[in-house]
Every structure is written in structure tokens, then in C-alpha cells.
Amino acid sequence: MTDSAHTPVHAGKDHAVEDQDYGLETPLAGHPEPLPHVVVVGGGFAGMAAVKALRDAPVRITLIDRRVYNTFQPLLYQVATGGLNPGDVTYFLRGMRLRQKNVHVIHEHLVEADHHAKKIRLLNDHWVSYDYLVVTAGVTTNFFGTPGAKEYAFPMYSRSQAMRIRDNLFIRLEKAAKSKRADDGLRVVVVGGGATGVEVAGALAELRTAGLAPAYPEIHGDAFEVKVVQRGGEILKAFAPQLRAYAAKELSRRGVSLHLGAGVAAVERDAVVLTDGKRIHADLTVWSAGVHPHEEVADWGLPQDEGGRIRTGDTMQVEGLPEVFAAGDIAVSPSGLPQLAQPAIQGGTLVGRNIRALVDGRPLEELRYVDKGTMAVIGRRAAIAEINLPGGKPLRITKGLAWLVWLFVHIMSLVGPRNRVTTLAGLVTRYGFPFHRRPIPIVGDVPTVRPPKPGA
């Protein structure tokens, strides 16, 4: 990106030359007019799917994201619990240029949009003109207005947040190891009994049992507790009853306590207060209870529902704006799809196909979501999976077979061969036989714990 309004930005020899607003380009050789400009805001599942669907289309694509990488969020909890390196679950967005020459990546924030003039303004005050705009900016943690949650709870929706949980986990363990109290340890409360909450609780339990018990002999075994708080009466509401029961049994067998039927009324520095009045001691509170769109979406001139999501039709076009599309967690269509990876990927792919249809003068398609199923891992050789087979009843599996299916699906869903290889190695080292008996967690910088100086 350039600071001068008169200095051109070269996006590659097969691209035209762009000026300051990235949208006013000179015609390409052999083309009397500039190719249609598609601006994609957000490089998550939906954004990358839309870009890939336009790989062979006669368009110019500008991908804008506030980060320089795509994050594979389903495995963030492995980073938070020391099972994977942060780089294993991220992909350099500019790496897309290696195989797709019609995409240009900008590292910036969207600030406002002028849909009448068909342009958007970035945080650096540069304007980007578009022929078609795709909003796939994702969402952020929803604390539901819970007092103290934003100040004291640790969300886990980005790579930096996962690393913060990991570092605070080991900071607390080091403090407990130097404490003179035998019962001083680590009490972790996980708020939210969905797939993310269950997976992080299971990973913490296995980390405690296999990795930290021998590494921290100073800490009494009972002093490292993991608890899950779920407002509803059961965990994993999206799964069949028998799968929920299996998951609850496996968590209990791994020493994870379930507190069901009461929500979180407040989060304190060292405790979680439930709606039934109970107070649970917490050295570390992990928040995995929900998401909602970023507040700045309200400044983008797009129709939103009561939850802040952008309203679209079944073609993924934003209501009242036929040249603007939205997909992924930030969008809500008449189909009311869940905020998961597969709806985002399928929605983003449809956006790309529909933009190509508009360019070619063909009719648009409506989203026909194919629900492939859901899965969650509890720990080594323990997972649940509900797979929707074509024309038949769902296939529900548990135990080791479900774990292998979970492993295969997550490895193959990663972007880039390096990420697949390193993640597979990390997960096999953490869960595979006989490595699981002596795992060495991945840690960050942990400051030295020293007693306070006299008079300080």
C-alpha cells in the first residue's frame, strides 16, 4: 500500500495498474474496458471460498482483511491448551497469489461504505471502488452484557486470544508451583457447553493428566480442576441425545465437572457467579458461550437483524443491494443456517458462482445447503460424530472411530500442505500411542515468579 496519491500500486504483471483507491485501473491488454472489480471484505471460511470460486472468472479481486492470515478456528482450542503451534492453524492470505493471480490482498479495516457510489473507505482513508462487494468479515465474542465478562474472562475466537489463554494457563501453574499452600493450583471454568467448550475442557483435562501431573509435582492433583458451566440442562444441544450422554460420560471420566441448568450472572477476577447464586472459584475463565457481529458493521450501510447480522436473500445478495453479497457468520439468510464452517464455505462458494453468473448474464442460484453433519472431540480416542448420509438416516458414531473421522476431516480442511503436515504431527504426538503418555506442551513466554520485595 502506498502513502502517495500519485504513486501506482502494481498488483502483478497480469493485473492492471491501480491508483490510490485500488478500483480505478487502466484497461488490460486485449480488454477494451477494465475487468469487473470484486471486493471481498474478510478472509475467513466464507471469504476464501468466494475468492476461490472466482479463480477462473474474468474479474479482478481485492481481498481485504484486518489480519494477514486466515485462521482455522475449529482448532484454536489446541493452541490455547499447548497442543499446536499458532502457525499450524493459520494461513498467509497473500499465499493465495501463488495459485490465483486475479486476487490482490490488502491488510486493512473497513470503516464505511457508500453503496450509491459503489465504494468503501478503509481505516487508512483510502477508498476502494467496486462492481461487486462481498462482506464476509466474520464475528466476535458475545459476552451477552454479563458483568465482568469482558474484563476477566478469556475469549477464544482469534489466534492472539488462544495464545493469551495458553500463556496465562502456564503463568498460573508456575505461581502455584511456588506457592507454599498444597491446595494452590489452577481452577479453570469453561463457560459454554457447545462443541468449543467441550473440546477445550477435554483438552485441558488431558493436558493435566498426561502432561502436567509429572511436570508439576509441587501441585496436588486435585488442585487442577476443570469445570464447564452451561445454562441449559445438557451440553452439546446440537447433537443427538445418545451422543450428548456419551460426551458427558467421557468428560466425567476425565475429571471434568459439569454445572448445568444455570447461566453466568457475573464474572469476577477469581470467580464465576451463577444465576442460581452459586459462586465457583476460577483462576482462569474461558468464554465460549456465543458470538455476534462487530459493532462497526452498523456503519456499513447494510440491513441488519436484531442480532446485528446482515440480512440476505437465498442468493446471498444483501436485501435491497443486488451488487452486494454477504456470507458466513456475519450473514443471516431466510434459511437461518447455523454459524458454522460448512454453511460459511457453501455460502461463500455460492457468492462466487453468483457473481460469475452476473458477469456472464446468467440467472442466479439459490443456496441449497447440504448439511454434512457435526462432530466434536473430547480427548484421546473419544469423540462424537453425526454424519448425514445421502438419502438415509444420520450415522452416529463415538469412541475411536469418531476420533479418526474427526482427525481426517480437520486435517483435510486446513489450508496448505505445510499446515496439514505439522498439525497432523502435533495431534498424533498429543493423542497417539504411546506419545500421549509423555506429551510436552507448547508454551510461550512465562515471566519469572518472584516474591514481592520488602516494603514494596
Secondary structure, DSSP 4 states (H G I P E B T S, - for coil): --S-TTS-EE--TTSPEE-TTSS-BPPPTT-SSPPPEEEEE--SHHHHHHHHHTTTSS-EEEEEESSSEEE-GGGHHHHHTTSS-GGGGEEEGGGGGGT-TTEEEEE--EEEEETTTTEEEETTS-EEE-SEEEE----EE--TT-TTHHHH-EE-SSHHHHHHHHHHHHHHHHHHHT-S-TT--EEEEEE--SHHHHHHHHHHHHIIIIIIHHH-TTS-GGGEEEEEEESSSSS-TTS-HHHHHHHHHHHHHTTEEEEES--EEEEETTEEEETTS-EEE-SEEEE-S-EE--GGGGGS---B-TTSPEEB-TTSEETTEEEEEE-STTEE-TT---SSHHHHHHHHHHHHHHHHHHHHTPPPPPP-----EEEEEEETTEEEEEE--TTSPPEEEEHHHHHHHHHHHHHHHSSSHHHHHHHHHHHHHHHSTTGGGS--------PPP-PPPTT-
